[in-house]
Amino acid sequence: MNSDTAVSMGSVEALLAEAMRALEAADATDAAEAVRLRYLGRSGELTLLKRGLKDLSPEERPAFGQRLNEASETLGAAIDAKKGA
């Protein structure tokens, strides 16, 4: 994995941490939905990173794509839990 991908993996981790902090600060269902849209929506930050997979080398795509999917699933589950609370 080259340093560009390492930076990208770090950016996924940083983005997930930022999203989780925003979700923790959300005090209503509407605020949780705003977090979902900001990070997982059609133009969301994690969604935009997924679109960038095409720019990675074929060797780098699987690990980066897997981490993006894990981050999306983690955030989605946390949002669902927050909405249900």
Secondary structure, 3 states (H helix, E strand, C coil): CCHHHHHHHHHHHHHHHHHHHHHHHCCCHHHHHHHHHHHHCCCCHHHHHHHHHHHCCCCCHHHHHHHHHHHHHHHHHHHHHHHHC
